[in-house]
């Protein structure tokens, strides 16, 4: 929860901390409010801890020692069940020797010792703990039931819960570009290293590049499980990434404390695009670049975002036919119960021709829905495969175009099925959503038309047949030409060929659809929302249809 300074005194204190104002140079008004120099130093430390600022680059370096600052920060984070500070791993992991795995094990134990429910752990902390410890909601409940079954022993000694916690982190996905970093070894730990481990550590120390792909994965994972190395997930200003489905997300309570990284993550999920660099995204969100890099790094760490390493991998295929100017203004308006296209938002996809090569024939569409559609998709008895999409749409506020095909495939499993009561209504809405998405992604073609061969991929016989059919229709119309019947036939054939070419161009026109949840858009600041629309889509507002299914394309 972002704490916004409400009083003038609070605003002045925040400003003085940013300007690194000493006690002697504080305005008299603030000195009378704070009463003492020690209180001023306490406020500085408290502010920097809440903002997760590194000691070396913040004002707190002038008021307390580095070790004292980070110890206070870790106590604050544990008390609030907050995320592990990965961006401060250079000190927390390397010097303090606190690994993310050990941090989350201690957090889970504190929750169990206080007999708090699993839901008391905030969303992102629970998801990261599940990734490293393997303890989710069901595992947590099982451990608590085993402890409570011991009755008197549990009441007298809560530490028995530690016996059920894992001693080593579980296996998780490690990307090849992640960095491998060393902790400060003790002499005893160094003596216990095998020959291969010693050679690997020497290589890490000597090599400038420390990407995971450069080392033996078995050796690195063995060192990680013993807490001798940790992973860095670097994100640079010119990097691009795309948000994927929120696999492993835990729907617990939102945090009640101030955490700039968690708050920024929700905005990143909605606004991010693989066409934008991290620096451009920071400008759109009006956020500090360093904080956005930390948020993007955390999303990549949990597999919720994929870093696009090769710039060429995000360039879209060039099409042979350029788009007509009238097609650029095309938009669709759809209405079906709770599924509605409040605004057709379009923009030509691709990075443009200036810096990233030619643009593609894809247009970007933002399909805006409300929270009701997520409740329809969450109905596990309708289709369990839709739950992952529903969680992503509800929590992240957006389903990117890369997930639309999988969503349509999952929705197609509802076709022909019959349910009882309200489940049938939910299934109808879900099936209608598939029809809408298929129409949008195909440029206005219905699912039935999609089953027929596209004109753009037809063979010569099919095209010839189409030309012949169109010629027969035109034979009944009088045709007079000064050059004679032969010239008239030639002109007719050319006209028909042009019509077929236009149809082919219409057929190959494609849209890339992003589904947005309107409640998530409403949570964004108006300036951020405007920048997002201008950067990714061009907004075209149209009135909704009634309760029936409809699709209209304006050309």
Buried (B, 14 or more C-beta within 10 A) or exposed (E): EEEEEEEEBBEBBBEBBEEEBEBEEBEEEBBEBBEEBEEBBBBBBBBBBBBBBBBEEBBBBEBBEBEEBBEBBBEBBEEBBBBBBBBBBEBBBBBBBBBBBBBBBBBBBBBBEEEEEBEEBBBBBBBBBBBBBEBBBEBBEEBBEBBEEEEEEBEEEBEBBBEBBBEEBEEBEBBEEBBBBBBEBEEEEEEEBEEEBEBBBEBBEEEEEBBBEBBEEEBBBBBBBBBBBBBBBBBEBEBBBBBBBBEBBBEBEEBEBBBBBBBBBBBBBBBBBBBBBBBBBBBBBEBEEBBBBBBBBBBBBBBBBBBBBEBEEBBBEEBEEEBBEEBEEBBBBBBBBBBBBBBBBBBBBBBEEEEBBBBBBBBBBBBBBBBBBBBBBBBEEBBEBBBBBBBBBBBBBBBBBBBBEBBBEBBBBBEEEEBEEEBEEBBBBBBBBBBBBBBBBBBBBEBEEEEEEEBBEBEEEEBEEBBEEBBEEEEEEEEEEEEEEEEBBEEBBEEBBEBBEEBBBBBBBBBBBBBBBBEBBEEBEEEBBEBBBEBBBBBBEBEEBEEEBBBEBEE
